[in-house]
Amino acid sequence: MADQTSKGTDPMPERDPKAPGDFIQFKCLPPGGPLNRWSANITREHDFPGAQAMLYGAGVPNKEMMKTAAQVGVATVWWQGNPCNTHLLDLGQVVKGALEREGMIGWQYNTVGVSDAIGMGHEGMRFSLQTREIIADSIESVTCAQHHDANISLPGCDKNMPGVVMAAARHNRPFIMVYGGTIRKGHSTLLDKTINISTCYEASGAYAYNRLHAAVDAGKPGRESSDVLADIERHACPGAGACGGMYTANTMATAIEAMGLTLPGSSSFPAESPEKRRECERAAQVIRTTMERDIRPRDVMTRASFENALVLTMILGGSTNGVLHFLAMANTAGVDLTIDDIARASDRTPYLADLAPSGKYYMEDLYKVGGTPSVLKLLIAKGLIDGSILTVTGKTLAENVADWPSLDPGQDIIRPLDNPIKASGHIRILRGNMAPGGAVAKITGKEGLSFTGKARVFDKEHGLDLALSRGEIRREDGQLVLIVRYEGPKGGPGMPEQLRASAAIMGAGLDNVALVTDGRYSGASHGFIVGHVVPEAAVGGPIALVRDGDEVTIDAVSNTLSVAVSDEEMEQRRAAWKAPEVKIKRGVLAKYARLVGDASHGALTDDYTF
């Protein structure tokens, strides 16, 4: 039994039995009583009068609320200038108001991210991945320092989702994620078709290779390519919300819903829909349930919940970035998950969804036929997803979706299990003499299952981008494996995405080309692409030793990435190799490069065991 105060019978705070052992420890009130279990440390008596004075100044209305009301942090990953995040401040206000109507105190605060699409193809992209850690660090810091009793996080763009979940696993206080939602589809008048952000990058390649033309049936043939490009730029993003295909943001949102960390439908409600605002209202009611029942993030983030996330990602054709983020989230939550586990999940899971970037539909289309809960309902019924896992609602995943409509019988977005796009998952974990520590390929099957070509090597992405913009990568050059290196977590630094190059290759129609990098790919990337090569070039990995003209083979059947160079020759090259000079010596990227681990362990900055 908890110690009693000398002034009454109220229990005193005691060590939190669910606090993660590797993190700072806080006392809290025992479960089953008041909901202000952590904030009571600074509000119940007069031990911290300065803290209470500040809280009164910040808006606590009276002594009763100070002493008894639960304090819930509302973390919005908001900033202007990015459609994925520009609306989150307003959604956070909806959550805050709903908390107050539930008799709790909502403290809205902000953490930051960057727009991958704005940073793509230039030095700004180096800052992208490390924002995952900044978000996790920020929310952990505010939650713990302010003694919040719970957290509701509202992320929007790619790194936001794993960042808020990693924070939840660290502080392990009641938590719900409210995804900001997906953007509406764009439409190009001159192309006469649906477009999205990925179209812009593919159009860039088509423009460089003189393949960008207005549609004849648009009634405006003969328009200049620059007019078509301008039309795409103007209409690809028609409002607020995350990029609309099964890119990284929607990959992570759907996976986290399958893990049980959101309300049903969160990942498929469009950003500007009435359902999204209703979800924000309901989040306040549900966070009360998680607090009353002492449901913590680590109670939900189990091995089974991560298996659910992996299966759904394979079913939907999700982003390779998911591999990186699943490893990081699991490690932070104390769940043993490796790239080999991801490989096994891919081997046993069919690829069913005709969603962009490899397919023709978007999250907005999936929402219209039932959304993520309808897909989960199907997969639970077929035994592919574990419906018994606990969720933040206090119900099981199966109970959450039981009353949700089944997928529309006439829809063709999600294929039947007996007619998959590919019998196994599209994400392949490769190893071989080019990647002894692993690499991640995205092979949907439409590009074939193996590729052999002559290496053409680029130290940094900008060299390849320049070659593509000049039309120097040609079909008549034969089978080519373009290698972009020194772009890993340490070498980038920051492990930048290579969407500008991969999309330009697709737009240029260069189906004689595969792309290999120790960097990452955007979820919008498709084609014969391999990333996350470990060890990376900056630490002397074999990718640093490949030379122009070497024969490189990518095999998604044997799951290998190899270069046809003898061990003896590779050792000679290694002896002659010198690490490039580190040019970034100060600032956030220098700090990141010193702390970050390899991609096969999630590129974490706070785990020093690898």
N, C-alpha and C positions, 0 to 999 in steps of 0.2 A: 504494500500500500504506500502511496506517496506520503511524504512528510506533510504535516499540517502546519499552518501558520500559527504564530502565537496570538494573533488577533481574531481568529475565527476558525471555521472548519474548512475553508477553501483549501484545496490541495496546492502545494508549492510546486514550481517547475522542477523537473528532474531530467536526468539524461534521456535523450530521445533514443529509444531502442531501435528505431529504424534509420538512424543517421548513418550514412555511408562511412565505414571505418577509415577510409583513406582521406577524408576531408575534415575540415574544422568541425568541432562538435558544439552543439547548442542544446541548452536545456529547453524543455517545453512542458506544458501541462499534460497530464495523462489523457488518453482518448476517452470519449464517452461523456465529457462534461462541456465546459465552455469551448467555443470555437476559436477564441483568441489565444491559442495555445503557445505561440511564440511571442506575439506582441505583448502578452501579459508580463513578460520579463521586464519591460520598460514602462508599463502603464498602470499596473495594479496598485502599487504603493508609491512612495515618494523617494525611492532609491535613485531615480533618474529624473529629477525635476527639470533639468535642461531639455531632455528629450521630450517631456510632456509639454513644456512651453513651446517648443518648435512645432509639435503636432497641433496644438491649439492654433498657433499662428498659420499653419498650413490648411486649416479648415475643419478640424474636429470640433463639433458644435457644442458639446457639453461634457460634464464629468462622467455621466452614465455611459455615453458612447466611448469615452476614453477608456473606461475601466472594463467594458464588456464587449464592445464591437470587434469582430474579426477584421483584420486589415489585409486586404487582397491587392497585390501588385498587378497592374494591368500594363504589360510590356508590349508596346507597339513598335514594330520595326518600320518606322515611318520616316520618309523624307520625300520632298518634292522632286520632280524631275525624273521619276521612274513610274510607269503605269502600274507595276506590280505592287507598289507601296504607297502611292500618293493618296489613297483613300483610307489608309489604316488608322490615321488619327481620328477620323470621324467614327469609324467602327469601334475604336477604343472608347470613345465617349458614350456610345450606346451601351457597351459592357459596363462602364463605370456607373451610369445611371441605373442600370438594372441591379447592380450590386447594392446601391443605396436603397433601392426599393425592397431589397431582401434584408435590410437592417445591418448591412456591412459597410465598411469604408473602402472605397476603391481608390487606390493611388496610381494614377496613370503616369507612366514615364516612358522614355524613349531609348532605343538603342539604334545603332546605325548599320547600314549595309552599303553596297555599291551595286549599280546596274551592270550586269554582265554584258547585256546587249550594247550599252553605251561604251563599256570598256573594251569590247571585242576588237582584237587585231592591232592593238597598240599597247603602250606601256601601262595603261590603266588597268588592264586585265590582270596584272601581277598582284593587284591589291584584292582580288575577288575572294579567293579561297580563305585567306586569313580572316576575313570578316566573320566566318563561322565561329572562330575562336573568340573574336571580339564580342560577338553577340552572347555566346555562352558565358564569357567572363563578366560581361556587363550585368546580365540578369542574375547570375550567381551573386555578384557583388551587392546589388541593390537588395535582393531578397534577404540575404544574410545580414547585411549591415543595418537595414531598416527593420529587421525582425518581422517581416511579412508572414502571415499565417497561410497564405496560398498564393498561387500565381496563375493568371490567365494571360497567355502570350498570343499575339496576333502577328504572325509572319506573312510575307508575301513572295519574295524572290528566292532564288535557288538555295543559297547557303543559310537563309533565315530559318528554315524548318529544322534541319539538324542542329543548328545553333541553339534554338530555344529548347529542343528536347535534351541536348547535352546539359544545358543549364539545369533543367528539371531533374536529371539524374544526379547532378551534383548536390543540389540543395535538398532534394527528395521531400519536398512539401507538396501538399495537394495541388494539382496542376491540370489545366486543360489547354490544348492548343486550338485556336480558332484560325483556320487558314483564311487568308485574304480573298481567295477565290480567283477564278480564271477570267481572262479577257474575252470579249466577244470576237467573232471572226471578222477579219477585214475583207474588203472586196476591191479589186482593181478594175476600173472601167476599161482601161486600154488592153489589159490581158483578158478581161471578161471572165474572171474566176476568183474564187476565194483565195485570200492571201493571209500571211501572218509574218511575224518577224523573221523567220527563217527564209522566206521568199526574198527578202532584201539581200541577204548574203549570197544566195544562189544566183540572184539577178546580177550581182557584181561580177561573178565569174562568166555568166552569159554575156554580159556587156563587154568584158575584156576580149572575149572570143567571137564577138559579133554575132551572137545567137539570141539577142534580146529584141523581140519584135512585137508590135501590137497584134492582137488577135484579129484575123480577117473578119470574123463575124461580130466583132465589136463595132463595126461600121467606121473604123478609123485606121485602116491600114495605111502604111507609109509614114506613120509618125516616127520621129527620130527616137533612137534607142534611149537617149537622155530623157526624153519626155516620158517614156515608159518607166524608166528608173525613178523619176520624180513622182510619178503616179503611185508607184509601189511605196515609196517612202512616205507619202502623204496619207495613205489609207491602210497600211499594215496594222496599225494599232489604234483602233477606234475608241478607246476609252480606258478605264481603270481595269486592272487585273493582271495576273501573271500570264506569261506566254501560253498560248492556247492548246498546243499539242501535248503529247506525252513526253514533254521535255523535263528538265530536272525539277522544276517547281511542282508540277503536277505528279511527277513520279514520287517525290518525297511526301507530298500531301496525301496521296492515295495509300502509300505504304504505311504512313503514320496512322491513318484511319484504320487500316487493317490490324495495326498493333493495339488499337483500343484507346488511343490517347486523345481522340477528338469525339465530338458528337456525330451521330450518323449523318452522312451527307455533306460534311464539311468540305471534303476535297473536291466535290463536283458542283456545289452551288456556285454559280457565276458571281463575280465580285459585285456587280451592280444589281443583283436580284433581290427581291423582297425576302427570299429564304435566307440570304446571308445576314440580313439585319435581324431576322427572327432568331437565327442561331446565336447571335451576339446577346440577345435578350435571354435566351434559354441558358446560356453558359453560366450566368449568375446563379440560377436555380441549381444547376448540376454541380457547380463547385461547392455549394453548400452540402450536397450529398456526399461528395468526396471527403469533405472535412468531417462530417458527422460519422461517416463509416471508416475514417482514417485510411482511405485508399491513397496510396502514394505512387509516384511514378515508377519506382522500382518494383512495386507489386504488379504493375501492368507490363513493364518492360522485361518479359521473361524470354527464355529461349523459344518457347512456342510462339510468342508474339512476333519475334524477329523472323521465324520461319514463315509466318503469315505474310510479313512484309516482302520477303524474298519471292514467295510464290506469286503474289499479286503483281510484283514488278515484272516477273517473267511473262505472266499472262498478258499484261498490258503493253509489253514492249518498251519498258522504261529505260531511263538514262543510265549510262555507265557511271555517272557520278554517284548513283545510288550505292554502288559497291563501296566507294570511299566513305560515304556517310554512314552506311549501315555498320561498317567496321568501327568507326569512331563512336557512334552512339552506343553500340553494344559494349565496347571497351569501357566507356564512361559509366555505364550502368552495371558493370561487373558481370556481364554475360559473355561467355566464351564463344566467339564467332570468328571464323577465319575465312580466307579466300577459298579454301577447299570446301568449306560448308556452302559457300555461294555457288561453287561449281556443281556440287551435288544437287542443290535446289534447281539449278538450270537444267541439269541432265534429266530430271524427272518431271519437269513442268512444260506443257506445251505453250506455244506463243499463239494467242488467239485474237488479239485486238488489231483492227485495221485503223490504227490511229497514227497521226503524224508524229515523227517525221517520215517514217517508212510507209505509212498508210495515208488514206485520204480524209479521215474524220478527225474531229477535234473534241476537246473536253466538253464544249458546249453541246455537241451532238450527243455525247454519252449521257449528259445530264437530262436531255430531252427523252431518253428511252429508259430512265430509271436511275442513272448515276451509279456511283461507287457502291452504295448499299445493295443495289440490285445485282451487281456483279458478285459481291461478297456472298449474297444469299445463294446464288447459283453455285459458287465454289464450295460453300459449306455443304450444300446438298450433295455435291459430287465427291465430297471427301478430300478435297484439295486444300482447304483452309480449316483450321481448328476453330470451331465456333464456340468452344467452351472457355476461351480465355476471358479473364476479367477485364472490364473496360472502365473508363472514368465515370460512366453513368451509374456504376454499381451493378449493372447487368452484364451478362455475357455478350460476346459479339453476336452470337446467334439470336439472342433475345432482342438485341438492338435492331436487327434487320428483319425480324420475323414478320412484322406488319408492313414492311416495305413492299411495293409492287415488284413482281418478277419482271425480268427484262421483257420488253415488248417483243412478242413472238415474231413480228415482221422485221425486226431490226437486223442489220448485217454488220454492225460495228464489232460485236463480239461473236466470233465463230463458234459453232458447236465443237465439243471436245473431239468428236470423231471426224472433224474436218478442219484441223488447225492450219494456220499459216505455216507453222514449222512444228514438228513433233516434239522438239526440245526447246529450251530457252534460247533467246537470242544473245544473251550475255555469256561469253565464253572466257574462262580463265586459262590463259596460255602460259606455258613454260618452255624452256629450251635454252640453247647456248647464247641467245640474245637477251633472255629474260629469266635467269635462274631463280629470281625471287618473285616471279609472276608478272603478268601483264593482263589487261582487260580488253577484250574485243567485243564489238557489237556487230553480230552477223545474223541478219534476219533471214537469210537464205536466198533472197532475190539477187544478191550479188555473187552467189556461188558459195562453196564451202572451203575452198582453198585458193591460194594465189601465190604464184612464184614470179619474181621479177628482179631486175637489176636495181641495186640501191643507187639512189641519188640523195646525197647527204646535205643537210642544212643545219648549221649551228645557229639556232634561234629561228623562230617562226618568220620574222620579217624577211629573211632571205627567200623563203618559199613564197610568201605573199607577193614579193616583188617579181619573182619569176613568173608567177601566175598572171599578175597584172600586165606583164609584157608579152604574154602568150608564149613563154619559153618552154612550157611543159606541153609536149605535142603527142598526139595519138600515134604519129609515125615513128616515135621513139621506141615503140614496143612496150612490153610489160615493165612498169616502173614501180618500185617501192620507195616512196618519198619518206625520208627519215628526218624528223625534226627533233633535235636533241638539245641538251642543256636548258630544258624547260620544265624540269621536275620541281618538287617542293623546295629543295635547296638551290637548285641550279637556276631556276627562273629569275629570281626566286618567286615562289608563289604558285607554281604549277598552273600557268595560264591555260585557258581553253583555246583550241585551235579551230573554232568554227569558221573564221574567215577563210582559212585555207580549205577545210573540208567542204564547205558549202560552195566555194568557188570552183572546186573540182567537179562537183555535181552539176553546177550551172553550166560549166564549160563542156559537159558531156564526156568527160575523160574517164571512160569506164575501163581504160587500160592501166589505171593507177590505183595503188593502195597507199595508205598513209599510216606511219608508225611514229609514235612519240613517247617520250617520258613525261610529257605534259598530260593535259586532260582534253576532253571534248565536251562541247555543249550538248545538252540533251537534244538539241535540234539537229545535231550532226547525224548523217547516215552515209552509207557507202561501206567500202572495205576498210575499216578503221581499227587501229589497235593503239591503246594508250596505257598510261600508268606503268610503263616499263620499269621494273625494279631488278637490280640497282640502277639508279638514274646515272646519267652521264657525268654529272658534277662530282660524284664520288668514285668515278672510275669504272662504272658498270660497262658490260660488253657493248652496249649501244654506242659508247664513246669510241669504240675501236673499229666500227664498221666504216668501210671506205666506198667511194663511188665505184660502181661496177660489181661489187660483191653480190652474189645471188642470195636473195632472202626469200624464205618460204613461210607463209602464214597458213596453218592448217586447223580449221575449226572442227575437224573430225578427231584427229589425234591430239588436238589442243596444244599445238606447239608453235613456237616462234623461233626460227633458226636461221643462221647465216652459214653458207657453205664455205667455211674457212676452218682449217685444221686447228686443233688445240695448240699445236706448236707455233703456228703463225699468229694466233691470237695472243699467246704469251709474248712473242717478240713485239707485237704492237703495244701490248701493255707496258712492257719495259721502256718503250719510247714515248709513252703518253705522259703528258704533263697537265695537271689540273689548271684550268684557266684562272686568270687573276680574278679575285672577288672584287668587283667594282662598287658594289653597294655596301658601304661599311657602317652607315648610321641610319637611324630611322626604323620604322615599323617593319620594313621588309628585311633589314639586316637582322633584327631581333628574331623575326620569324624563321629566317634561314638557319639561325643557330639552334633554335629550339625544335624545329619540325622533324618528325620521323618519316619513314618511307610510306609510299602509297599503299603497299600491301598490308599495312597495319593502320590505315585510315588517315595518315598524315596528321597525327595528333601533335600537340605542343606541350602536353602535360603528362606524358607517359614516358618514363626514361628506362623502361625495361627492355626495349628492343634495340 
